[in-house]
């Protein structure tokens, strides 16, 4: 009887894990669909800003706690990033984070 209980518990755990993974994937897909244009626009702006500072991705990476790959993914709009990453990017550019937000992004017009 004890063995049967463990077998049923494992099946239940597998089912819960499977459903949580499906939910996470579905939620991730929804966020990509919602945020794709925002991420592309911000990425292009950050690339132009970096280039305007005369920095390559390698140079920016050496000035902050980001990898070149991470910077590339952000600038191409392929990666949603958190606030800490944004602060590191600003630090690497030697700019106040507010300067990187002070732009007329198209997606902000929804709040006007």
C-alpha positions in Angstrom: 0.0 0.0 0.0 2.8 2.4 0.8 4.4 1.7 -2.6 1.1 2.4 -4.4 0.9 5.8 -2.6 4.4 6.8 -3.7 3.5 5.8 -7.3 0.4 7.9 -7.3 2.2 10.8 -5.7 4.8 10.7 -8.4 2.1 10.8 -11.1 0.5 13.7 -9.4 3.8 15.6 -9.1 4.5 14.9 -12.8 1.1 16.2 -13.8 1.6 19.4 -11.7 5.0 19.9 -13.1 3.8 19.4 -16.6 0.9 21.9 -16.2 3.2 24.5 -14.6 5.6 24.2 -17.5 2.7 24.6 -20.0 1.5 27.7 -18.1 5.0 29.2 -18.1 5.4 28.6 -21.8 2.0 30.0 -22.6 2.6 33.0 -20.4 6.1 33.5 -22.0 4.5 33.4 -25.5 1.9 36.0 -24.4 4.6 38.3 -23.2 6.6 38.0 -26.4 3.5 38.9 -28.4 2.7 41.8 -26.2 6.2 43.2 -25.8 7.9 42.4 -29.2 7.5 45.9 -30.7 8.4 47.6 -27.4 11.6 45.6 -27.1 12.6 46.2 -30.7 12.1 50.0 -30.3 14.0 50.2 -27.0 16.8 48.0 -28.5 17.2 50.2 -31.5 17.3 53.3 -29.3 19.9 51.7 -27.0 22.0 50.7 -30.0 21.9 54.2 -31.4 22.8 55.6 -28.0 25.8 53.2 -27.6 27.0 54.0 -31.1 26.6 57.7 -30.4 28.9 57.3 -27.4 31.5 55.7 -29.8 31.3 52.3 -28.1 31.3 48.8 -29.5 29.4 46.1 -27.8 32.6 44.7 -26.5 33.6 48.0 -25.1 30.3 48.5 -23.4 30.4 45.0 -22.0 33.9 45.7 -20.5 32.4 48.8 -18.7 29.5 47.0 -17.0 28.3 43.6 -15.8 26.8 42.5 -19.1 28.1 40.1 -21.8 28.4 41.1 -25.4 25.8 38.4 -26.2 23.4 39.9 -23.7 23.9 43.4 -25.1 23.3 42.1 -28.7 20.1 40.3 -27.7 18.8 43.5 -26.0 19.7 45.7 -28.9 18.1 43.4 -31.4 14.9 43.2 -29.3 15.4 39.4 -28.7 15.6 39.6 -24.9 13.3 41.0 -22.3 15.5 42.4 -19.6 15.0 43.4 -16.0 15.7 46.7 -14.3 19.1 45.6 -13.0 20.2 44.9 -16.5 18.9 48.3 -17.6 20.9 49.9 -14.8 24.1 48.1 -15.9 23.6 49.2 -19.5 23.3 52.8 -18.3 26.4 52.4 -16.2 28.3 51.1 -19.1 27.3 54.1 -21.2 28.2 56.4 -18.3 24.6 57.9 -18.5 22.0 58.4 -15.8 19.2 55.8 -16.4 16.7 58.6 -16.7 18.5 59.8 -19.9 17.8 56.4 -21.5 14.1 56.7 -20.7 13.7 60.3 -21.8 12.7 59.5 -25.4 9.6 59.7 -27.4 8.9 55.9 -27.6 5.9 55.1 -29.8 4.6 52.6 -27.2 4.4 55.4 -24.6 1.8 57.3 -26.6 -0.9 55.0 -25.3 -0.6 56.8 -22.0 -1.2 60.3 -23.5 
